[in-house]
Amino acid sequence: MNTSLNLRQNLGDFEDFYDMLGDSHDGLDPDQSAMLNARLVLLLSNHIGDMAVLRDALALARVQIEAQLNLAVVDRHQ
């Protein structure tokens, strides 16, 4: 089992996936969209099945969101 988070592009067609992801949210209100995202995370987490990879992915996502929020705060104060 692969125990490291793959950060290289691993999709054959990233744009196609991004379109599919966007299309899956069509017609949903914000609460339903959040539910779809949560369900997708659970389904893909189960598919990955490696707690070390999932732990790394969650930590990285959190760090990236916090960095993005910090940049937004700095931009508002300039």
MIDOSE-1310 file (N, C-alpha, C; in nm, 2 decimals, decimal comma, always signed):
residues 78
mnts	+0,08/-0,12/+0,00/+0,00/+0,00/+0,00/+0,09/+0,12/+0,00; +0,05/+0,22/-0,08/+0,13/+0,35/-0,09/+0,10/+0,43/+0,04; +0,21/+0,47/+0,11/+0,19/+0,54/+0,24/+0,23/+0,68/+0,23; +0,24/+0,74/+0,11/+0,27/+0,88/+0,10/+0,17/+0,95/+0,01
lnlr	+0,14/+1,07/+0,04/+0,04/+1,14/-0,04/+0,10/+1,19/-0,17; +0,03/+1,15/-0,28/+0,08/+1,19/-0,41/+0,04/+1,33/-0,44; +0,13/+1,42/-0,45/+0,10/+1,56/-0,48/+0,12/+1,60/-0,63; +0,17/+1,50/-0,71/+0,18/+1,52/-0,85/+0,05/+1,51/-0,92
qnlg	+0,03/+1,58/-1,03/-0,10/+1,56/-1,10/-0,11/+1,41/-1,15; -0,22/+1,35/-1,11/-0,24/+1,21/-1,13/-0,36/+1,18/-1,22; -0,43/+1,29/-1,26/-0,55/+1,28/-1,34/-0,51/+1,29/-1,49; -0,57/+1,21/-1,57/-0,54/+1,22/-1,72/-0,59/+1,35/-1,77
dfed	-0,70/+1,40/-1,73/-0,76/+1,52/-1,78/-0,82/+1,60/-1,66; -0,74/+1,68/-1,60/-0,78/+1,76/-1,48/-0,90/+1,85/-1,51; -0,90/+1,91/-1,63/-1,02/+2,00/-1,66/-1,15/+1,92/-1,67; -1,14/+1,80/-1,72/-1,26/+1,71/-1,73/-1,31/+1,68/-1,59
fydm	-1,22/+1,65/-1,50/-1,26/+1,62/-1,36/-1,32/+1,74/-1,30; -1,26/+1,86/-1,32/-1,31/+1,98/-1,26/-1,45/+2,01/-1,31; -1,47/+1,99/-1,44/-1,61/+2,01/-1,50/-1,71/+1,91/-1,43; -1,67/+1,78/-1,42/-1,76/+1,68/-1,35/-1,79/+1,72/-1,21
lgds	-1,69/+1,77/-1,14/-1,71/+1,81/-1,00/-1,81/+1,93/-1,00; -1,79/+2,03/-1,08/-1,88/+2,14/-1,09/-2,02/+2,10/-1,13; -2,03/+2,01/-1,23/-2,16/+1,97/-1,27/-2,23/+1,89/-1,16; -2,16/+1,82/-1,08/-2,23/+1,74/-0,97/-2,29/+1,84/-0,87
hdgl	-2,26/+1,96/-0,86/-2,31/+2,06/-0,77/-2,43/+2,14/-0,83; -2,45/+2,13/-0,96/-2,56/+2,20/-1,03/-2,69/+2,17/-0,96; -2,76/+2,28/-0,94/-2,90/+2,27/-0,88/-2,90/+2,25/-0,73; -2,79/+2,24/-0,67/-2,79/+2,22/-0,52/-2,77/+2,35/-0,45
dpdq	-2,84/+2,36/-0,34/-2,82/+2,48/-0,25/-2,69/+2,47/-0,18; -2,64/+2,57/-0,11/-2,51/+2,56/-0,04/-2,50/+2,44/+0,06; -2,61/+2,42/+0,14/-2,61/+2,31/+0,23/-2,60/+2,17/+0,16; -2,68/+2,16/+0,05/-2,67/+2,03/-0,02/-2,53/+2,01/-0,09
saml	-2,48/+2,12/-0,13/-2,34/+2,12/-0,19/-2,24/+2,07/-0,09; -2,25/+2,13/+0,03/-2,16/+2,09/+0,14/-2,18/+1,94/+0,17; -2,30/+1,89/+0,17/-2,33/+1,75/+0,20/-2,27/+1,66/+0,09; -2,28/+1,71/-0,04/-2,22/+1,63/-0,15/-2,07/+1,62/-0,13
narl	-2,01/+1,74/-0,09/-1,86/+1,74/-0,07/-1,82/+1,64/+0,04; -1,90/+1,64/+0,15/-1,87/+1,55/+0,26/-1,89/+1,41/+0,22; -1,99/+1,38/+0,15/-2,01/+1,24/+0,10/-1,90/+1,20/+0,01; -1,86/+1,29/-0,08/-1,75/+1,25/-0,17/-1,62/+1,23/-0,09
vlll	-1,59/+1,31/+0,01/-1,47/+1,29/+0,09/-1,48/+1,15/+0,16; -1,59/+1,11/+0,21/-1,60/+0,98/+0,28/-1,59/+0,87/+0,18; -1,65/+0,88/+0,06/-1,64/+0,77/-0,04/-1,49/+0,76/-0,09; -1,42/+0,87/-0,12/-1,29/+0,86/-0,16/-1,19/+0,82/-0,05
snhi	-1,22/+0,86/+0,07/-1,14/+0,82/+0,18/-1,15/+0,67/+0,20; -1,27/+0,61/+0,19/-1,28/+0,47/+0,20/-1,21/+0,40/+0,08; -1,21/+0,46/-0,03/-1,14/+0,40/-0,15/-0,99/+0,40/-0,13; -0,94/+0,51/-0,07/-0,79/+0,52/-0,04/-0,75/+0,42/+0,06
gdma	-0,83/+0,42/+0,17/-0,81/+0,32/+0,28/-0,68/+0,33/+0,36; -0,60/+0,43/+0,34/-0,47/+0,43/+0,41/-0,47/+0,55/+0,50; -0,47/+0,52/+0,63/-0,49/+0,63/+0,73/-0,37/+0,73/+0,73; -0,25/+0,69/+0,70/-0,14/+0,78/+0,69/-0,16/+0,88/+0,57
vlrd	-0,21/+0,83/+0,46/-0,23/+0,92/+0,34/-0,35/+1,02/+0,37; -0,45/+0,96/+0,44/-0,57/+1,05/+0,47/-0,53/+1,16/+0,57; -0,45/+1,12/+0,67/-0,40/+1,21/+0,77/-0,32/+1,32/+0,71; -0,23/+1,29/+0,62/-0,15/+1,39/+0,54/-0,23/+1,48/+0,46
alal	-0,33/+1,42/+0,39/-0,42/+1,50/+0,30/-0,50/+1,60/+0,39; -0,56/+1,55/+0,50/-0,63/+1,64/+0,58/-0,55/+1,76/+0,64; -0,43/+1,72/+0,68/-0,34/+1,82/+0,74/-0,30/+1,93/+0,63; -0,26/+1,88/+0,51/-0,23/+1,97/+0,40/-0,34/+2,06/+0,36
arvq	-0,46/+2,00/+0,35/-0,58/+2,08/+0,31/-0,60/+2,19/+0,42; -0,59/+2,16/+0,54/-0,61/+2,26/+0,65/-0,50/+2,37/+0,64; -0,38/+2,33/+0,62/-0,27/+2,43/+0,61/-0,29/+2,52/+0,50; -0,34/+2,47/+0,38/-0,36/+2,55/+0,26/-0,48/+2,64/+0,28
ieaq	-0,58/+2,60/+0,35/-0,70/+2,69/+0,38/-0,66/+2,80/+0,47; -0,58/+2,76/+0,58/-0,54/+2,87/+0,67/-0,45/+2,97/+0,61; -0,36/+2,92/+0,52/-0,28/+3,02/+0,44/-0,36/+3,11/+0,35; -0,46/+3,05/+0,29/-0,54/+3,13/+0,20/-0,62/+3,23/+0,28
lnla	-0,67/+3,19/+0,40/-0,75/+3,29/+0,48/-0,66/+3,40/+0,53; -0,53/+3,36/+0,57/-0,44/+3,46/+0,61/-0,41/+3,56/+0,50; -0,39/+3,52/+0,38/-0,37/+3,61/+0,27/-0,49/+3,70/+0,25; -0,61/+3,65/+0,26/-0,73/+3,73/+0,24/-0,73/+3,84/+0,35
vvdr	-0,69/+3,81/+0,47/-0,69/+3,91/+0,58/-0,59/+4,02/+0,55; -0,47/+3,98/+0,50/-0,37/+4,07/+0,47/-0,42/+4,16/+0,35; -0,48/+4,11/+0,25/-0,53/+4,18/+0,14/-0,63/+4,29/+0,18; -0,72/+4,25/+0,27/-0,82/+4,35/+0,32/-0,76/+4,46/+0,39
hq	-0,64/+4,44/+0,46/-0,58/+4,55/+0,54/-0,48/+4,63/+0,46; -0,47/+4,61/+0,33/-0,37/+4,69/+0,25/-0,45/+4,79/+0,18
